[in-house]
């Protein structure tokens, strides 16, 4: 209770998450909110509304994603860590195994990661390396907060009221900001859209930032060397987290007993942000934000109130939720024109790509009737340029359509519909 009155409480919590990793303030803010989670509710019609906050980290190799996952799984009560590379659907949900029970061989269920993390956080690394059938096991757990099992004559429903913290690497090594996420990582859009926050961690050269990181890493190694050689050595304050792991774990456990209620002021603030983003969506076809993000905003606001042991969700809590959501949208749902398009996250094709695809499709249909061998690529590019589409975008869409089997190339530089 005394700690909750500290005016710098949340800042200290953020600095207590993986202090050995330099920077990433907004990402750590999201992870801190995930620790506390929103409030689980029951609607008048009997439906359950989850309070857990799901977060996905997507980014370039070597950007400390795995380190963050391990730290959070250690920090949270009932935290579990699993690597998608060696995890099966049974390992995530539940496995049916034969065991001797009172001298008789019987089938029993053994809980997997998502079940063992009930009321905690399941950190699943390398989500993109999992098989499709194993990934589908996560769908029910993330939205319904339970797992249905029908194996070896056993029909059961197990609780998995856990938040999922996932990490994935882009298929081609580097994350491209203005490209669709599902095309960069091998995850289906329905699964990606279930995450409340998606953070892109990009490794871009920046002399000042690089110098800070280099100094931090080297100084940290020096501190480690001194601690090995001198038992009495006390590291500088900046290397010591403001809150110890054990204390923070206890604080989170206690905070989860608080169920804050939204005030009219905080509700109006969230509503205004949602409506302003919807109104400024850019083109008619693009949807900048959906009701799913509005529900995420509520959960994040409640988590912020819980972190301060408040019984009411204040406008400061709503502001914190808005800042984190705006950062996430700008990082992974922004178009090259400066607008927002949630289809970058929730769909395989963004609205701008759909428009280009429709235009190119019309051009191919028209040209393949004029040319017996198929629509020539140079003429498709010429027509597309007149419609305001760049040659690079046209070639990219042609390749994508050919890969998806929508068109084929009867001879080099010619295209026809399949």
C-alpha positions in Angstrom: 0.0 0.0 0.0 2.9 2.3 0.8 4.6 1.6 -2.5 1.3 2.2 -4.5 1.4 5.9 -3.3 4.8 6.5 -4.9 4.3 9.2 -7.7 7.0 7.4 -9.8 5.5 4.0 -9.2 4.8 3.0 -12.8 8.1 4.4 -14.1 9.9 2.3 -11.4 8.0 -0.8 -12.5 8.9 -0.3 -16.2 12.6 0.1 -15.1 12.3 -3.1 -13.1 11.5 -5.2 -16.3 14.7 -6.6 -17.8 16.9 -3.7 -16.6 19.9 -5.3 -18.5 18.1 -4.5 -21.8 18.6 -0.8 -22.7 15.7 1.3 -23.9 12.4 -0.2 -25.2 10.4 2.0 -22.8 7.0 1.8 -24.5 7.4 -2.0 -25.0 8.2 -2.4 -21.3 5.2 -0.3 -20.5 3.0 -2.7 -22.4 4.6 -5.7 -20.7 4.1 -4.0 -17.2 0.4 -3.6 -18.0 0.2 -7.2 -19.1 1.5 -8.3 -15.7 -1.5 -6.7 -14.0 -4.2 -7.5 -16.7 -7.7 -6.1 -17.0 -10.8 -7.3 -15.1 -12.5 -10.4 -16.2 -16.3 -9.7 -16.5 -19.6 -11.5 -17.0 -22.2 -9.8 -19.2 -25.9 -9.9 -18.4 -26.4 -12.5 -21.2 -23.9 -14.8 -19.4 -21.0 -14.3 -21.7 -17.5 -14.0 -20.3 -15.2 -11.1 -21.3 -11.6 -11.8 -20.8 -9.4 -9.4 -18.8 -6.0 -10.9 -19.9 -3.8 -8.9 -22.2 -2.1 -10.7 -25.1 1.1 -9.2 -26.5 3.1 -10.2 -29.6 6.7 -9.2 -30.2 7.8 -9.2 -33.8 11.3 -8.2 -34.8 14.7 -8.6 -36.2 17.0 -11.3 -34.8 19.2 -10.4 -31.8 16.8 -7.7 -30.4 16.4 -9.4 -27.0 12.8 -10.8 -27.6 13.6 -14.1 -25.9 15.3 -12.4 -23.0 12.1 -10.3 -22.4 9.9 -13.4 -22.6 12.0 -15.3 -20.0 12.1 -12.3 -17.7 8.3 -11.8 -17.8 7.7 -15.5 -17.2 10.0 -15.3 -14.1 8.4 -12.1 -12.9 4.7 -13.2 -13.0 3.1 -15.6 -10.5 2.3 -18.8 -12.4 4.4 -17.8 -15.4 5.4 -20.5 -18.0 7.9 -20.3 -20.8 7.8 -22.5 -23.9 9.7 -22.4 -27.2 7.5 -22.9 -30.3 10.3 -24.7 -32.1 10.0 -27.8 -29.8 6.4 -27.4 -28.7 3.5 -29.5 -30.1 -0.2 -28.8 -29.7 -0.3 -31.4 -26.9 2.6 -29.6 -25.2 0.7 -26.4 -25.3 -2.8 -27.7 -24.3 -2.9 -31.2 -22.8 -1.5 -34.6 -23.6 -3.3 -38.0 -23.0 -0.8 -40.5 -21.4 -1.2 -44.0 -20.1 -0.4 -44.5 -16.4 -0.8 -47.1 -13.8 -3.7 -46.1 -11.5 -4.2 -48.6 -8.6 -2.6 -51.4 -10.6 -4.7 -50.7 -13.7 -3.5 -49.0 -16.9 -5.6 -45.9 -17.6 -5.6 -42.9 -19.9 -5.0 -39.6 -18.0 -4.5 -36.0 -19.1 -1.3 -34.1 -18.5 -1.6 -30.3 -18.5 0.4 -28.3 -21.1 1.9 -24.8 -21.0 -1.4 -22.9 -21.5 -3.2 -24.8 -18.7 -0.2 -24.7 -16.3 -0.1 -20.9 -16.8 -3.8 -20.5 -15.6 -4.1 -17.1 -13.9 -0.6 -16.2 -15.1 1.3 -15.5 -18.3 2.3 -18.1 -20.9 5.4 -16.9 -22.8 5.7 -18.7 -26.1 8.8 -18.0 -28.1 9.3 -18.6 -31.8 5.6 -18.8 -32.6 6.4 -18.7 -36.3 8.3 -22.0 -36.0 5.2 -23.9 -34.8 3.2 -26.2 -37.1 -0.2 -24.9 -38.2 -2.2 -27.5 -36.3 -0.3 -26.7 -33.1 -0.9 -23.0 -33.6 -4.7 -23.6 -33.9 -4.7 -25.0 -30.4 -4.0 -21.5 -29.2 -7.1 -19.9 -30.7 -9.6 -21.2 -28.1 -7.2 -20.6 -25.3 -6.6 -16.9 -26.2 -10.2 -15.9 -26.7 -12.4 -18.3 -24.7 -9.8 -18.8 -21.9 -10.4 -22.6 -21.9 -9.2 -25.6 -23.8 -11.5 -28.4 -25.0 -9.8 -31.8 -25.1 -11.2 -34.9 -26.8 -8.4 -37.6 -26.6 -8.3 -41.3 -25.8 -12.0 -41.4 -24.8 -11.6 -38.4 -22.5 -13.7 -35.3 -23.1 -12.7 -32.4 -20.9 -12.7 -28.7 -20.7 -9.6 -27.2 -19.0 -9.2 -23.6 -17.8 -6.4 -21.6 -19.4 -7.2 -18.1 -18.1 -3.8 -16.9 -19.0 -2.3 -14.0 -20.9 -0.1 -15.0 -23.9 3.2 -13.2 -24.6 4.4 -14.4 -28.0 7.5 -13.7 -30.0 8.1 -14.3 -33.7 10.9 -13.5 -36.3 10.1 -12.2 -39.8 10.4 -14.8 -42.5 13.0 -12.9 -44.5 15.1 -11.8 -41.5 14.1 -8.1 -41.2 10.7 -6.5 -40.3 9.3 -4.2 -43.0 7.2 -1.4 -41.3 4.7 -0.8 -44.1 4.0 -4.4 -45.1 1.4 -6.8 -43.9 2.4 -8.7 -40.7 0.9 -12.1 -41.7 3.0 -12.0 -45.0 6.2 -11.5 -42.9 5.7 -14.0 -40.2 4.0 -17.4 -40.6 1.0 -16.7 -38.5 -2.6 -16.7 -39.7 -4.4 -13.3 -39.4 -7.2 -14.6 -37.1 -4.5 -15.5 -34.5 -2.6 -12.2 -35.0 -5.8 -10.2 -34.5 -6.3 -11.8 -31.1 -3.3 -9.9 -29.7 -4.1 -6.7 -27.9 -0.7 -5.2 -28.6 1.8 -6.0 -31.3 5.3 -4.5 -31.0 7.8 -4.4 -33.8 11.4 -4.4 -32.6 13.6 -3.1 -35.4 17.4 -3.0 -35.4 18.1 0.2 -37.3 21.5 2.0 -37.3 21.4 5.1 -35.1 24.7 6.4 -33.9 23.5 7.9 -30.6 21.3 5.0 -29.8 24.0 2.5 -30.8 26.5 4.2 -28.6 24.2 4.1 -25.6 23.5 0.4 -26.1 27.2 -0.4 -26.6 28.2 1.5 -23.4 25.4 -0.2 -21.5 26.3 -3.7 -22.6 30.1 -3.2 -21.9 29.5 -1.6 -18.5 27.1 -4.4 -17.6 29.8 -7.0 -18.4 32.3 -5.0 -16.3 29.9 -5.0 -13.4 29.4 -8.8 -13.8 33.2 -9.3 -13.8 33.7 -7.2 -10.6 30.9 -9.1 -8.8 32.6 -12.5 -9.6 36.0 -11.3 -8.3 34.7 -9.3 -5.3 31.9 -10.5 -3.1 31.6 -7.2 -1.3 31.3 -5.1 -4.5 28.0 -3.3 -4.8 27.0 -2.3 -8.4 25.8 1.3 -9.2 22.2 2.1 -8.6 21.4 2.3 -12.3 22.2 -1.4 -12.7 19.9 -2.5 -9.9 16.2 -2.7 -10.6 14.1 -0.3 -8.4 11.9 -3.3 -7.3 13.3 -6.8 -6.7 11.7 -9.7 -8.6 10.2 -11.3 -5.5 8.7 -8.0 -4.3 7.2 -7.2 -7.7 5.8 -10.8 -8.0 4.0 -10.3 -4.6 2.8 -6.8 -5.6 1.3 -8.2 -8.8 -0.5 -11.0 -6.9 -2.0 -8.5 -4.5 -2.9 -6.0 -7.2 -4.9 -8.7 -9.1 -7.4 -8.8 -6.2 -8.4 -5.1 -7.0 -11.2 -4.8 -9.5 -11.3 -1.1 -10.6 -14.4 0.5 -12.1 -14.3 2.9 -15.0 -15.2 6.5 -14.3 -17.3 8.6 -16.8 -14.2 10.8 -17.4 -11.9 7.8 -18.4 -14.7 6.3 -20.5 -15.2 9.6 -22.4 -11.5 9.8 -23.0 -11.3 6.3 -24.5 -14.5 7.0 -26.6 -13.1 10.2 -28.0 -9.8 8.6 -29.0 -11.6 5.7 -30.7 -14.0 7.9 -32.6 -11.2 10.4 -33.6 -9.1 7.5 -35.1 -12.1 6.0 -36.9 -13.0 9.4 -38.4 -9.5 10.1 -39.6 -9.1 6.8 -41.4 -7.7 8.1 -44.7 -9.3 6.3 -47.6 -12.9 5.0 -47.7 -11.6 1.3 -47.9 -9.2 1.4 -45.0 -10.3 0.8 -41.4 -7.8 2.4 -39.0 -9.1 0.7 -35.8 -11.9 -1.8 -34.8 -14.0 -2.5 -31.7 -11.4 -5.1 -30.8 -8.8 -2.3 -30.1 -11.5 -0.5 -28.1 -11.8 -3.5 -25.8 -8.0 -3.7 -25.5 -8.0 0.0 -24.4 -10.4 -0.9 -21.6 -8.2 -3.8 -20.5 -5.1 -1.6 -20.6 -6.8 1.2 -18.6 -7.9 -1.3 -15.9 -4.4 -2.8 -15.7 -2.9 0.7 -15.1 -5.5 1.3 -12.3 -4.6 -2.1 -10.8 -0.9 -1.2 -10.8 -1.7 1.8 -8.6 -4.1 -0.3 -6.5 -6.9 2.1 -7.5 -10.6 1.3 -7.2 -11.4 3.6 -10.0 -10.0 3.9 -13.6 -8.8 7.5 -13.8 -8.1 9.7 -16.9 -4.4 9.1 -16.3 -4.9 5.4 -16.7 -6.9 6.0 -19.9 -4.1 8.2 -21.2 -1.5 5.5 -20.5 -3.6 3.0 -22.4 -4.1 5.4 -25.3 -0.3 6.2 -25.5 0.6 2.5 -25.7 -2.1 1.7 -28.3 -1.1 4.7 -30.4 2.5 3.5 -30.4 1.5 0.0 -31.4 -0.8 1.3 -34.3 1.9 3.7 -35.6 4.5 0.9 -35.5 2.6 -1.9 -37.3 -0.6 -0.5 -38.8 0.7 2.7 -40.5 0.6 3.1 -44.3 3.4 4.7 -46.3 1.0 7.7 -46.9 0.9 8.3 -43.1 -2.6 6.9 -42.4 -3.6 3.9 -40.3 -4.9 0.6 -41.7 -5.7 -2.2 -39.2 -5.8 -4.7 -42.1 -2.0 -4.8 -41.9 -2.6 -6.7 -38.7 -6.1 -8.4 -39.0 -6.1 -9.4 -42.7 -3.8 -11.1 -45.2 -4.2 -8.1 -47.6 -4.3 -4.4 -46.6 -6.8 -2.1 -48.2 -4.2 -0.4 -50.4 -3.0 -3.8 -51.7 -6.6 -4.8 -52.4 -7.1 -1.6 -54.5 -3.8 -2.3 -56.4 -4.8 -6.0 -56.9 -8.3 -5.0 -58.3 -6.7 -2.5 -60.7 -4.1 -5.0 -61.9 -6.7 -7.7 -62.3 -8.8 -5.4 -64.5 -5.8 -4.5 -66.7 -4.8 -8.2 -67.1 -8.4 -9.2 -68.1 -8.5 -6.5 -70.7 -5.0 -7.1 -72.1 -5.2 -10.9 -72.3 -8.1 -10.5 -74.7 -6.0 -8.3 -77.0 -2.9 -10.5 -76.8 -3.1 -14.2 -77.6 0.0 -15.1 -75.6 -1.2 -13.3 -72.4 -1.0 -9.8 -71.0 2.5 -8.4 -71.5 4.2 -7.2 -68.3 5.5 -3.9 -69.8 1.9 -3.0 -70.9 0.5 -3.9 -67.4 3.2 -1.6 -65.8 2.4 1.2 -68.3 -1.3 1.0 -67.6 -0.7 0.8 -63.9 1.5 3.9 -63.9 -1.2 5.9 -65.5 -3.5 4.8 -62.6 -0.8 6.1 -60.1 0.7 2.7 -59.1 4.5 2.5 -59.0 6.3 -0.2 -61.2 7.7 -1.8 -58.0 4.3 -2.2 -56.5 2.9 -3.6 -59.7 5.8 -6.2 -60.0 5.3 -7.1 -56.3 1.6 -7.7 -56.8 2.1 -9.7 -60.0 4.5 -12.0 -58.2 2.1 -12.4 -55.2 -0.8 -13.2 -57.5 1.3 -15.7 -59.4 2.5 -17.3 -56.2 -1.1 -17.6 -54.9 -2.2 -19.3 -58.1 -4.5 -16.5 -59.3 -2.5 -15.9 -62.5 0.2 -17.9 -64.4 2.9 -17.0 -66.8 2.5 -19.0 -70.2 5.8 -17.4 -71.4 8.3 -15.0 -69.8 6.9 -11.5 -69.3 3.3 -12.6 -70.1 0.4 -13.2 -67.7 -3.0 -14.9 -67.9 -5.7 -15.8 -65.3 -5.6 -19.4 -64.1 
